[in-house]
Amino acid sequence: MKFGIDRLLSDPELLKSLDGRRVALLAHPASVTADLTHSLDALVAAGVKVTAAFGPQHGLRGDKQDNMMESPDFDDPVHGIPVFSLYGEVRRPTVQSMHTFDVLLVDLQDLGCRIYTFITTLLYVLEAAAEHGKVVWVLDRPNPAGRPVEGLTLLPGWESFVGAGPMPMRHGLTLGELGQWFIDHYKLDVDYRVIEMEGYAPDAALGFGWPTDRIWINPSPNAPNLNMARAYAGTVMLEGTTLSEGRGTTRPLELFGAPDIDARAVLAEMRRMGPEWLAGCVLREVSFEPTFHKHVHRLCAGLHIHAEGAAYDHQAFRPWRLQALAFKAIRTLYPDYPLWRDFPYEYVFDKLAIDVINGGPGLREWVDDAGAVPGDLDALTRPDEAAWEDVRRAYLLY
């Protein structure tokens, strides 16, 4: 199959339509061609007049490890063009930066999760393009989490940099498809085009949307592999808790734990409370000691989520419910456990991080309600999921 960047570079007519136009590229380290040439280098080599570049969270070079670590603007040392940070002094393109190009190519590997900030950056550049009369092309890439939909829909008034619009946590769209939804939902007047992938089969095994012959490159520093991408719609919620999400280990956002929990007891309680929410994966007890971040240099007991191998069932695996069940098990075993982390999350200062992540308080309230059972969360969530599946149907390109 061909990703959007490879289709563009191999199609003389597409390249010809960029002749005489100033082109900017929004990209990160995973923005590479099939032969692992960075898209910026490949576009310049193809004769495209690239006059600027933009970097999202973690930077064009992907060098910033943690959240809320800002990247500066700089001049590219090879091509001599300005590189504007969209996660530095600003989150939206400045007027000055919008004057450096005519067409913006967006080539970002997404993870298929509402909280992943690259989709919010896409919305912000679409809004800026509408305001300044610029053209936007998304060079489409696979959604490694595939088509399944899961989670509560973001509530009105809960928009943030990790909540670009009213969609569930796991949205099941590619970046190109999502861009068209943003345009329609927010009624943007922008010249928009998706350079579609060729041969993309989001429901096909083995990769279920991610081609098994395509090398994985971290789109952000703590997104190391396909397993993480599949689990992320659940494990990202750990960022709003006192539990370690594995930052400071070699398998971040695939495992969780803490020094003061009994992982075996947590797993047993999860199996007792909601065994159906554990389907499609394997949970393995682990011990780990983070080298940085939460619980640094302390031995943690935890569980590793394996959404891979023979046990993986793409349709049955529900990472958001699985992680919610882990929270519920911990709350049941340790009623007074200080589970929710109280700190500013993505520059939101007046709401709990777990609520910002979920786009509302519903999940936290379910966890903290001693009488609530898995069926109660299902009753809240299923209508949101069904409604989104109806909405997104019109935007599916593959």
Disulfide bonds with the S-S distance in Angstrom:
none
